Amino acid sequence: MPLNLKSDEYQCLADLNLYDSPECTRLATQAAVGRHLRITSNDNDVETQNFASLQVCLCEDDYPGWVSPTDLSLLQSATLPYEATSFSQSQIKKLLAEVIVFTQKAMQQANYYLWGGTVAPNYDCSGLMQAAFASVGIWIPRDAYQQEEFTQPISTAELEAGDLVFFGTPQKATHVGLYLADGYYIHSSGKDKGRNGIAIDCLTEQGDAVSQSYYQQLRGAGRVVKSYEPQIR
């Protein structure tokens, strides 16, 4: 069935890859089945159905990307527009145990680190965090530096289960994990100086080489106190 490009909003019929350029060669993020998106620009000939890649924006987190022409069949016009759900800080706190369980179950599956991955079984660091919170209906931004800016800053001395721990350079957060307890956090880390997938590490200089490497990049921590509300309407 041809895609109706006159619609304002679309929904994913299956897990969808979004790319970082019109050439659709490098993964930027993924959209799980059911997610909403809007087309922001395209070079399509609607009359002849000669479709090029579509530039889109995901409704839940305002994240941009490109959809490959071969994946257009995975979209359908949304029957209802996306509506963000508000959560109080106390409501979020009650759901954090489920967020943690999501990450632990994800770790039990065979997985590897996938840049841009937000759909099981293969995640990048911030993709795992976003998927874990989304599993209970809470939306946080897509990338690690965005998640750091979105959360309420706390000191590492204040860390509680379900808080986010950020790593990177003095200029920018490039990695994120979910704090568990007793100095341990769960994260998806890459092949270089990482685990190539989901694992648990410790916030200490006394850990193994991987834990030490990330500890040396520790920037700080943040607490999720609200759910993301889209800025692009």
HELIX and SHEET records of a PDB file:
HELIX    1   1 PRO A   69  LEU A   74  5                                   6    
HELIX    2   2 GLN A   89  GLN A  108  1                                  20    
HELIX    3   3 CYS A  125  ALA A  134  1                                  10    
HELIX    4   4 ALA A  144  PHE A  150  1                                   7    
HELIX    5   5 THR A  156  GLU A  158  5                                   3    
HELIX    6   6 ALA A  209  TYR A  215  1                                   7    
SHEET    1   A 5 PRO A  64  VAL A  67  0                                        
SHEET    2   A 5 LEU A  54  LEU A  58 -1                                        
SHEET    3   A 5 HIS A  36  ASN A  42 -1                                        
SHEET    4   A 5 TYR A  10  CYS A  12 -1                                        
SHEET    5   A 5 LEU A  75  SER A  77 -1                                        
SHEET    1   B 2 LEU A  16  TYR A  19  0                                        
SHEET    2   B 2 LEU A  27  ALA A  31 -1                                        
SHEET    1   C 2 THR A 118  VAL A 119  0                                        
SHEET    2   C 2 ASN A 122  TYR A 123 -1                                        
SHEET    1   D 6 GLN A 152  ILE A 154  0                                        
SHEET    2   D 6 LEU A 218  ARG A 223 -1                                        
SHEET    3   D 6 LEU A 164  GLY A 168 -1                                        
SHEET    4   D 6 ALA A 173  ALA A 181 -1                                        
SHEET    5   D 6 TYR A 184  SER A 189 -1                                        
SHEET    6   D 6 GLY A 197  CYS A 202 -1                                        
END                                                                             
